[in-house]
Amino acid sequence: MERIEHHVCFGGSQEVWRHHSAVTGTPMTFSVFLPPQAKTEKCPVLYWLSGLTCNEQN
């Protein structure tokens, strides 16, 4: 996996990652927001699956 974007916001960070999908044979991207407490403790996760646009920008 490769981190392709990193932005500091709301005390945490917004990141975009790319990985190779063995199923589709193509690169795929996803984004994640890491709140400030993620540096020191586990945090709950909310998964969001894209709809019509099918990209990490939702």
C-alpha positions in Angstrom: 0.0 0.0 0.0 1.1 3.5 -0.7 -0.1 6.8 0.9 -0.7 9.2 -1.9 -2.2 12.2 0.1 -2.0 13.5 3.6 -3.8 16.6 4.9 -4.0 17.9 8.5 -7.5 18.9 9.5 -9.8 19.1 12.5 -6.8 18.1 14.8 -6.4 14.8 12.9 -5.4 13.8 9.4 -7.2 13.0 6.2 -5.3 10.4 4.1 -5.7 8.8 0.7 -4.2 5.3 0.1 -3.7 3.2 -3.0 -3.4 -0.5 -3.3 -3.4 -3.1 -6.0 -6.5 -5.2 -6.2 -5.9 -8.9 -6.9 -9.6 -9.3 -7.9 -9.9 -6.5 -10.5 -6.2 -6.4 -11.4 -6.2 -2.6 -11.1 -5.1 0.0 -8.5 -7.8 1.0 -6.1 -7.9 4.0 -3.7 -9.6 4.7 -0.4 -9.6 7.6 2.1 -9.5 7.6 5.8 -9.8 10.3 8.5 -7.7 9.7 11.6 -8.9 11.7 14.6 -6.2 13.0 17.0 -6.8 10.3 19.5 -5.9 7.6 16.9 -2.3 8.3 17.7 -2.6 6.9 21.2 -5.7 4.7 21.3 -8.1 2.6 19.3 -11.0 4.4 17.7 -14.4 3.3 16.3 -14.6 2.9 12.6 -17.4 3.9 10.2 -17.1 2.3 6.7 -18.7 4.2 3.8 -19.1 2.4 0.5 -19.2 4.8 -2.5 -22.3 4.8 -4.7 -22.6 6.3 -8.1 -19.2 8.1 -8.3 -17.2 5.0 -7.0 -14.2 7.0 -5.8 -12.6 7.9 -2.5 -13.8 11.5 -2.6 -17.2 10.8 -0.9 
